[in-house]
Amino acid sequence: MKHRFRSLCALLSLLLMAITFTDQFFQTPTETTTIAAAEEKAPGIIPGLRTRPGFNLTLLEFAAVDLSEPSLRREIEGLVRWGRISAVDFRTRRTMGAADYANLRLRFREYLSNWNQNRVLDPEILTRLRDQIRAPGDRNYRSCAVVGNSGILLNRNDGGLIDSHEAVIRLNNARIAGFEPHVGSKTTVSFINSNVFQHYCARRNNCFCRPYDGGVPVVMYICQPIQIIDYFRCNSSAASASPLLVTDPRFDALCSRLAKYYSLKRFAELTGKHLGEWAAAHDGENFHYSSGMQAVMMAVGVCDRVSLFGFGKSKSAKHHFHTSQKAELSIHDYEAEYELYDDLVRNPDAIPFISRDFKFPPVVLHR
């Protein structure tokens, strides 16, 4: 896990960056004050957000711009017209009767239209997650362990501690057999992205995507709109004894905004460059939050206490504890996400875009 910047050098760097922000990025010094000004001036920033003196207006404005929006809009428009036929469509057509396939197309278009309309920032979305993840009327989980996939898990025997939580959230179908002393054996929620679902689940017979005990809910977020077809097809299969849920697009929008905000902030602090140069350094159009980050934020919304395991890296540890993958994906900024986790632990009021009325649960990071 990235070491926290607490040294004198880091402090001097932050002071220099404050000067850089004022000189290079702002039209007037008064725009550096609080999020209240951003609520009135910045596009995409809406009333009701968490207020804290020192929020950087320019960071908020840049984070509100989704560079992938033009291409995503074109893709959605083509799908609504059913003008794009992909391997997914052909595979689905072969496995369904004509009537079922026609019904799938209709349901897909309706779902896609609603999904697209709800891709907006809602500062209250964390307060609504419980009703989406749990059964109606259920309380929050009293305690949750979110288990990342970093190889640092193998440096500790936290399996028993992980299993002691009421809920254990695992990522992207990570294997636990043989690793129980380090990662535990209990699974309450399996959180995956739709790319993993498409390539490792939807192509299997009956869409088998349940490596854990039967009945464990699978929660996934949509990376590409076409993958909604996999959700419909697999949710109606024989394997659907385990609930298959898709994250609310408003929650996706929040995670996207947070990931970009922290990446922009870190980019400016480390390089001193104008924020307009961030996109070239981070593949701006394809930039995306990680599965782990969204799983953490989901836990923040549905749990009374949150413990994080397996988030971070070490030169002596594998990238993933259960695979031979050697490097991170370039479309994620893991170091910036670690700074978000640090704020969740130490200073949640520093986190923007969330309702000022939301009560953050205590978060502990196990390293």
PyMOL commands that set and color helices and strands:
alter all, ss='L'
color gray80, all
select helices_A, chain A and resi 8-25+29-32+35-41+57-63+69-80+87-95+98-117+125-133+151-155+159-163+180-183+194-200+205-207+225-235+249-271+275-281+291-302+334-346+348-350
alter helices_A, ss='H'
color red, helices_A
select strands_A, chain A and resi 144-147+167-171+189-193+218-221+244-246+306-309+363-366
alter strands_A, ss='S'
color yellow, strands_A
deselect
rebuild
show_as cartoon
